Amino acid sequence: MVSKLLLNVLPFIVLCLAFAEAQPRLPSQSRCKCIETINSLHPSMKISNVKILLKQNFCENVEIIVTLRNGRRTCLNPKSEIGKNIINYMESMKRTTKEN
């Protein structure tokens, strides 16, 4: 009786273990946020927030995420002129804050 139960339950357990092993082990946030970047902003695009994400184990790119006043988010190329200007500005603000 026990052996019949074991024979019926064992394949189910093996299947569950195999499925659990097949699941990705990385958290859902562990990938680059910016798939596409732009090199410039139109003058009418007003920035409300800037977020700079440094290189991580799961994303080897520096990412600049700009939130516009209309709520739209876009990614800037950190190697573009505006991207470099934003990074330099943020670094200067960081230095100024540390000095005070």
Long-range contacts (C-beta under 8 A, 24 or more apart in sequence): 26-58, 30-56, 30-57, 30-58, 31-58, 31-59, 32-58, 32-59, 32-61, 32-63, 33-59, 33-63, 33-65, 33-75, 34-61, 34-63, 34-64, 34-65, 34-75, 35-75, 36-75, 37-64, 37-75, 37-76, 37-77, 37-78, 37-80, 38-74, 38-75, 38-76, 38-77, 38-80, 39-76, 39-77, 39-80, 39-81, 39-82, 39-83, 40-80, 40-81, 40-82, 41-66, 41-74, 41-76, 41-82, 50-86, 50-90, 52-86, 52-87, 52-90, 62-87
